[in-house]
Amino acid sequence: MKITKRQKELQTKILDIIYTKGPLSRIDISQATGITPATVSDIVGNLIVEQLIHETGEIVSDTNKSGRKKISLDISPNHSFYIGVELSEKFFAYCLIDNKQNLFEKKILTNDPSTPERNLTASLFVTELHSFLLHCSNYHPQSIGIALPGHFDEENQSILTNNSFWTNFNFKQLLSTINLPVYFKNNVHCMTLSERLFGHDSTDNNFTFVHVGRGMFCSSIYQSNLYGDNNNLVGEIGHIVVHPDGELCECGKRGCLQTYASESWIIKKSQILFDKSDSTYLRQLATDRAHLTIEVILQAYKLGDEGVINILHNAIKYLSITLNNLSMMIDADKMIIHGELFSEKQLLDLIKDYLEKNIALLATKKKTLIEIKNYSAINGALSAAGLCVAKQLLS
């Protein structure tokens, strides 16, 4: 059924609140959105017919024992399907989800320094995407979301980043060979949007998402929207100076947070340790410095390698200082931290300990809730597919 622009806006508003705060009853939706109960009922009826939402049953409440019962509404699965891709120096990840982010298909290509012919190149990315699309063709995916290790340069159809690894990644060829809508966004923005839609607590509060990977970035949801979405500098916490006399960062400043806590700099410092120390466990875990990965470094950490312990504990210390400062600058009820480093329990406990010691300036001020999101190489691709849901169902 064809609907007016105004009806589409109201439908989107109702869908959005069911995604972020559902399950909800019709009257709850009306009260939360300001849309009249009659209009809510009409739109909800259409959404049920389209199999976008469904009734889940009566809401049992001590305050509503008499009168008309509330019927709960939630998003229906398998309404539509979406492809998500994350581009990383460590891997290319592909996935297929439905509109509730249930995972149906996935593929991860990892970078192996010992096989340069299989390096993660632009041509490999395009070839594998076409192969994955063919594999998922029976699901009839609606669009493709691509999570980028930087920002999307629309004018040049490329990745806006200082990292030379992505110099040859131009998406003009891809866009000319794909017949589906393609959406590009910074990977951490994708994860933040996805957390808002599919996060388990369904509160849609203000929150900040901090990602620690090869690079570092933070993104915030403020009053249901991405904060600073159109300003590429907002969120670049890796370039916050934490030690004015520290090492020279590629941005030209000294002592940036990423020179201590990003995976690329942790690996760089571990390579120096590998070259200069005869006692480091890194030499037993890797054949040469080129094979040092975060996984290998974490193994050395578990074995008690003093040099690695020093590198990683410094990383956690300076990251914690930055996160504590962020909590005083950003109005957020929750801070979500994501990164492979925190798959190591000792590092996880250490950062929690540092953050717990943060003293609130006002005794009545509730502390920001800290949540560690379990790391998986597929998370970015899942969130890129979630970007498609936001673009196609909620825009």
Backbone hydrogen bonds, N-H to C=O, Kabsch-Sander energy under -0.5 kcal/mol:
donor,donor_aa,acceptor,acceptor_aa,energy
8,K,4,T,-2.4
9,E,5,K,-2.1
10,L,6,R,-2.2
11,Q,7,Q,-2.7
12,T,8,K,-2.5
13,K,9,E,-2.1
14,I,10,L,-2.2
15,L,11,Q,-2.8
16,D,12,T,-2.7
17,I,13,K,-1.7
18,I,14,I,-1.8
19,Y,15,L,-2.6
20,T,16,D,-2.3
21,K,17,I,-2.2
22,G,18,I,-1.5
24,L,73,L,-1.8
26,R,71,I,-0.5
29,I,25,S,-2.2
30,S,26,R,-2.2
31,Q,27,I,-2.4
32,A,28,D,-2.2
33,T,29,I,-2.2
34,G,30,S,-2.3
40,V,36,T,-2.6
41,S,37,P,-2.5
42,D,38,A,-2.0
43,I,39,T,-2.6
44,V,40,V,-3.0
45,G,41,S,-2.2
46,N,42,D,-1.8
47,L,43,I,-2.4
48,I,44,V,-2.2
49,V,45,G,-2.0
50,E,46,N,-2.2
51,Q,48,I,-1.2
52,L,47,L,-2.6
53,I,47,L,-1.1
54,H,74,D,-2.4
56,T,72,S,-2.8
57,G,72,S,-0.7
59,I,70,K,-2.7
60,V,58,E,-0.6
61,S,59,I,-0.6
64,N,61,S,-1.0
72,S,57,G,-3.2
72,S,70,K,-0.5
73,L,24,L,-2.4
74,D,54,H,-2.4
76,S,52,L,-2.7
79,H,76,S,-0.6
82,Y,97,I,-2.6
83,I,143,S,-2.4
84,G,95,C,-2.5
85,V,145,G,-2.2
86,E,93,A,-2.2
87,L,147,A,-2.2
88,S,86,E,-0.6
88,S,91,F,-1.8
92,F,109,L,-2.3
93,A,86,E,-2.1
94,Y,107,K,-3.2
95,C,84,G,-2.2
96,L,105,E,-2.4
97,I,82,Y,-2.5
98,D,102,N,-1.4
99,N,80,S,-1.0
101,Q,98,D,-2.0
104,F,96,L,-3.1
105,E,96,L,-1.3
107,K,94,Y,-2.5
109,L,92,F,-3.0
110,T,108,I,-0.6
111,N,90,K,-2.8
115,T,112,D,-2.1
118,R,115,T,-2.4
119,N,116,P,-1.7
121,T,119,N,-1.4
125,F,121,T,-2.2
126,V,122,A,-2.1
127,T,123,S,-2.5
128,E,124,L,-2.8
129,L,125,F,-1.9
130,H,126,V,-2.3
131,S,127,T,-2.0
132,F,128,E,-2.4
133,L,129,L,-2.6
134,L,130,H,-2.1
135,H,131,S,-2.1
136,C,132,F,-1.8
137,S,134,L,-1.2
139,Y,136,C,-2.0
140,H,137,S,-1.5
142,Q,81,F,-3.3
144,I,181,P,-2.5
145,G,83,I,-2.6
146,I,183,Y,-3.0
147,A,85,V,-3.4
147,A,145,G,-0.5
148,L,146,I,-0.5
148,L,185,K,-2.8
150,G,148,L,-1.0
151,H,160,L,-1.8
153,D,151,H,-0.5
153,D,158,S,-3.3
154,E,152,F,-1.0
157,Q,153,D,-1.5
158,S,153,D,-1.4
159,I,169,F,-0.7
160,L,151,H,-4.1
160,L,158,S,-0.5
161,T,159,I,-1.0
164,S,162,N,-0.6
166,W,163,N,-1.6
167,T,164,S,-1.7
169,F,166,W,-1.6
170,N,168,N,-1.4
171,F,157,Q,-3.5
175,L,171,F,-2.7
176,S,172,K,-1.5
177,T,173,Q,-0.7
177,T,174,L,-1.5
178,I,174,L,-0.7
183,Y,144,I,-2.9
185,K,146,I,-1.9
187,N,148,L,-3.3
190,C,186,N,-2.3
191,M,187,N,-2.1
192,T,188,V,-2.2
193,L,189,H,-2.7
194,S,190,C,-2.7
195,E,191,M,-2.1
196,R,192,T,-1.9
197,L,193,L,-1.8
198,F,194,S,-3.1
199,G,195,E,-2.0
202,S,199,G,-0.8
207,F,221,I,-1.5
208,T,334,K,-2.3
209,F,219,S,-3.6
210,V,208,T,-0.5
210,V,336,I,-3.5
211,H,209,F,-0.5
211,H,217,F,-2.8
212,V,338,H,-2.9
213,G,211,H,-0.6
213,G,215,G,-2.9
217,F,211,H,-1.7
218,C,235,G,-2.0
219,S,209,F,-2.4
221,I,207,F,-2.8
222,Y,220,S,-0.6
222,Y,225,N,-3.2
225,N,222,Y,-1.3
227,Y,220,S,-2.9
229,D,226,L,-0.9
231,N,228,G,-1.8
232,N,230,N,-0.6
234,V,231,N,-1.2
236,E,233,L,-1.9
237,I,235,G,-2.5
238,G,216,M,-0.7
239,H,236,E,-1.6
240,I,237,I,-1.9
242,V,240,I,-0.5
242,V,255,G,-2.9
243,H,255,G,-1.3
246,G,243,H,-2.6
249,C,253,K,-3.3
252,G,249,C,-1.9
255,G,247,E,-2.9
257,L,240,I,-2.3
258,Q,238,G,-2.7
259,T,256,C,-1.5
260,Y,257,L,-2.0
261,A,257,L,-2.5
262,S,258,Q,-1.3
263,E,213,G,-3.4
264,S,214,R,-0.9
266,I,262,S,-2.3
267,I,263,E,-2.6
268,K,264,S,-1.9
269,K,265,W,-2.5
270,S,266,I,-1.9
271,Q,267,I,-2.1
272,I,268,K,-1.5
273,L,269,K,-1.9
274,F,270,S,-2.4
275,D,271,Q,-2.0
276,K,272,I,-2.1
277,S,273,L,-2.4
278,D,276,K,-0.5
283,R,280,T,-1.1
284,Q,281,Y,-1.2
285,L,281,Y,-1.4
286,A,282,L,-1.6
291,H,288,D,-1.7
292,L,289,R,-1.5
297,I,293,T,-2.5
298,L,294,I,-2.5
299,Q,295,E,-1.6
300,A,296,V,-2.2
301,Y,297,I,-2.0
302,K,298,L,-2.2
303,L,299,Q,-1.6
304,G,301,Y,-1.4
305,D,300,A,-2.3
309,I,305,D,-2.7
310,N,306,E,-2.2
311,I,307,G,-1.9
312,L,308,V,-2.8
313,H,309,I,-2.7
314,N,310,N,-1.9
315,A,311,I,-1.8
316,I,312,L,-2.4
317,K,313,H,-2.3
318,Y,314,N,-2.4
319,L,315,A,-2.1
320,S,316,I,-2.5
321,I,317,K,-2.0
322,T,318,Y,-1.8
323,L,319,L,-2.5
324,N,320,S,-2.6
325,N,321,I,-1.8
326,L,322,T,-2.4
327,S,323,L,-1.7
328,M,325,N,-1.2
329,M,325,N,-0.6
329,M,326,L,-1.4
330,I,326,L,-2.5
332,A,330,I,-1.4
333,D,206,N,-2.6
334,K,206,N,-0.9
335,M,369,L,-3.2
336,I,208,T,-3.2
337,I,371,E,-2.9
338,H,210,V,-2.7
339,G,373,K,-0.5
340,E,212,V,-0.5
342,F,339,G,-1.1
343,S,340,E,-1.9
344,E,341,L,-1.5
345,K,343,S,-0.7
347,L,344,E,-0.6
348,L,344,E,-2.2
349,D,345,K,-3.0
350,L,346,Q,-1.9
351,I,347,L,-2.4
352,K,348,L,-2.0
353,D,349,D,-2.2
354,Y,350,L,-2.5
355,L,351,I,-2.5
356,E,352,K,-2.2
357,K,353,D,-1.2
358,N,355,L,-1.3
360,A,358,N,-0.6
365,K,362,L,-1.4
369,L,333,D,-2.2
371,E,335,M,-2.9
371,E,369,L,-0.5
373,K,337,I,-2.6
373,K,371,E,-0.6
379,N,376,S,-1.5
382,L,378,I,-2.4
383,S,379,N,-2.2
384,A,380,G,-1.9
385,A,381,A,-2.1
386,G,382,L,-1.9
387,L,383,S,-1.7
388,C,384,A,-1.0
389,V,385,A,-1.3
390,A,386,G,-2.2
391,K,387,L,-2.4
392,Q,388,C,-3.1
393,L,389,V,-2.5
394,L,389,V,-0.9
394,L,390,A,-0.6
